[in-house]
Amino acid sequence: MPVEITWWGHATCTVEDSGVRVLTDPLFVRRLAHLRRRRGLLPPPEAARAEAVVISHLHSDHLHLPSLARLAPGTRLIVPRGATRAVPGLRRLHGLRITEVGPGDEVRVEELVVRAVPASHDGRRLPVGPRRSPALGYVIEGAVRTYFAGDTGLFDGMADAVGPVEVALLPVGGWGPYLGHGHLDAGRAAQVLAALAPRAAVPVHYGTYWPIGLDGVRPHEFHAPGDEFVRQAARLAPGVAVHRLAQGESVRPEVGR
């Protein structure tokens, strides 16, 4: 079993490689401000079990303090540089081992190496946070190299910045009827897939949360991105196996170096 990917919804995944679990952008709530969870059960308590957690940027649906408070003492929490200054609540999460990183930095987690890579996204703590913390993606390297893109748009040199990977976890949508700057939709995510050329991919960051009261506003933007990514990927990157998971579902991609 080189790697197992579990998608818990939104940008929250567990990557288990070489017996080590890395959790991405944990969000374990039914409602966040004006957003409510529209699809999939809340992740079970075991979803918070991980040797390390990576945070892609400081938006509250990616760096969610109550969800981080569920982590076991001793968990390694890897955050963008400047996060503890921008989000003082991080310092009140007693027992977590917090490491701040920027693009190119590496952190060893038992048998794995976690490398931060650039992302094109407004990574500050909204609505008024200063632009001091970069948005990041991460390459989790063990038996397999797995890329978690976080939130990002297309940018020049993206494939070179990420490097060779076997599995890509790519955002293909959002939580509202319109995607702003610095996001991938299904078509742009398929372009990234073609540039990266991994062996397997899992679409994430869609079909989980939606603004209260907007159920009738462009609902296809909630439901369709996963299927549209599968369609676009088959056209632009036909050699990549795309696994469209349901929330809470796992896959063991057939990959290897």
N, C-alpha and C positions, 0 to 999 in steps of 0.2 A: 504494500500500500504506500506508494510514493507520497501522495498528498490527498487529503480529503477536504472539500470545501462545503461548508454549511452556510446557507443564506438565511438570516433571521428576519430580513426585511430592511427597507431603506438602504443605508450603506453599511449595515452591520453584518459581518461575516466572521466565521471561525475558519482559520486556515490551520489545519493540523498536518505537520510535516515532521517526520523522524520522531514521532511521539511528543512533539512540543506544539502547544496550541497558541496561536496568535489571534486576537480578537480585534476587529476593525470598527472604529467609530460607534461604540455601543449606544443604542437608544432603546430603552426597555420600558416605554410608557405607552399608554393608550391615547393620551392627549398631550400635546405640547403647544402652549399658547393657543393660536387659532387653528392648529392642525389636529386632526383626529386620525387614528389608525382605522383605515377602511377595509383592509384585507389582511388576513393572517392572524393567528392567535399571538398574544404576547409571548415573547421568548421565555422558555422555562428557566428556573433558577440555574440549571447547569450551563446555560448559555454564558453566564458570567465567569465560568471557570476558564482561566487562561494563564499561561506563564507570562505573557506580555500582551499589552494593548497598544495599538497605534492610533493616533489621532491625526487626521489629515489637515484640519484647520479649525478655527475657533468658533464657527457658527454654532448656535446652541443645539441644532439637530445633529451635530457631529461631535462636539464637545459638550456632553450633557452631564452636569455634575451629579444629579441624583442617580443616574445609571452607573457612573464611575464609582459611586459610594457602595455599590453592590460587589465590587471586586474584593477578593481576599487579600488580607495583609501580605505584603511581600511581592505582590504583582508588580512587574515592571511596566510603567506607563511612559510611552514615548510620545512626546508632544513637539509641535513646532517651536523653534527658538523664540523666546519672549513670552511664551504662553502663561507662565506663572506670574509674570508681572501684569499682563493684560487681564487675566482671570484670577483674582486673588483667592477665590474659592478653591482653587486647586491645592493651595497650601493647607487647607483644612481637611484634606483627604488623608487622614493619618494612616500610616502603614504602607502606603504605596511608594515605590521607588521611582521617582520622576526623573526622566532624562530628556533634556531639550536638544533638538537637532535641527540642522539646516541641510539643504541639498548637498549630497555627497557624503554626509556623515553616516557611519555604520555603528550598530550596537549589536553585540553578541548576546544571544538569548539561548543558553544551553547549546544545543547542536545547530542552531540556526544563526544566520547573520541577517539583520534587518538594515537595509540601506534606504535612506531618504532620497527622493528624487524630486525634481521641480514639478509644479503644477501651475496652470494659468487660471487663477481664481482669486477673488477678494477674500483673503484669509483672516481678516480682522474680526474681533468680537463686535458684532453689530448690536445696536444701531450706531454707536458713537465711538467704538474702539479705535485707537490709533493704528496706522498701517505699519506695525512693527513686526508682526509674525507672518512668515511666509505660509502659503498653502503648499501642501506636500502630497506626493504619492509615496508609496513604499514598495520596495522589492524584498520579499521574504525568501531567503535562500537557504535551502537544506538539500534534501534529495532532489528537489525541484525548485525552480525560480518562479515565484508567484508575484505578479504585479497587482497591487491594489491602488487604483488611480485616485481615490478620494473624489473630490469635485474638481473638474478641470475642463478647460476648453482645448481645442487644437492649438499647438504652438510650434514654431519652427524648431527643428532639431529634437522633437519629442522622442522619436525612436532611439536616437543616439543617447539622450539623457537617461532613458529607462534602461537601455541595453537589452541583451538577449534574455527572453523569458519563455517559459513553457506554458504558463497559465496566466490569463489576464482577467481581472475583475473590473469591469468597466461600467461607469454610470451611463445610463441611456435615457434618462428622463429626470423628473423632479417631483416637487410636491404641490405644484400649482398649475394653472392652465397655460402659463407662459414661462418659458425658460429665459433667464436673463443672460447677460454676458458671462463668459467663463464656465459654460456648461456644455456637455455633450448631449445631443439628441441621438436617436437611433442611427441616423445616417452618418453623422460625424463620428460616432463611436465605431461604426463599421470601417470608416476611413482609418481611424487609429489602429483598429485590428489588422487591417491590411498592411500598415506600416510596421507594426510590431511582429507580425507573423508568429504568434505563439502556436502551440499545439491545441490548446483548448481555451475557451472563454466562458464566463458567466456574466450575464447582464445584471446590474444592481441599480439601486437608487431610482426606483420607479414603483408605482403600483402599491404603495403602502400607506402613505399619509396624504391627506387632501384637506384643503381649507374648509372649515365649517361653513355651510350655507352655499357652497359653490359646486354642489354635486352636478348641477345641470349645465355648468359652464365648461365647454370643451372637454367632456368626460373621456373622449378618446385619448387625450393626453395622459390620463391616469391608466387606462386599461391597455392601450395598444403598444407602448414602446418595446416591451419584451419581444412580442411577435414580430414587430417591424425590424428590430435588430437582427433577429434570426434571418429574416428575409434579405435584408441588406448585406449581412455577413456572407450569406450563401452566394451573393453576386460578386462582392468585392474581395472576399477572403475564403474561397471555397475549400481550402485545405484545412481550415480551422474547425474543430468540433465545438459547437456552441451548445451549452447546457442551460436551458431556461428553467430555472428552479421555482418551485412554490416556496413561500415563506416557511422556514423550518425544515426544508428538504436538503439533503446532502448528495454530493456526487464525488466519485473517485475517478478523475479523468485518467484516461490511458495515455500517460505522458512519460517521457524519460529523456535523459540527455544522450 
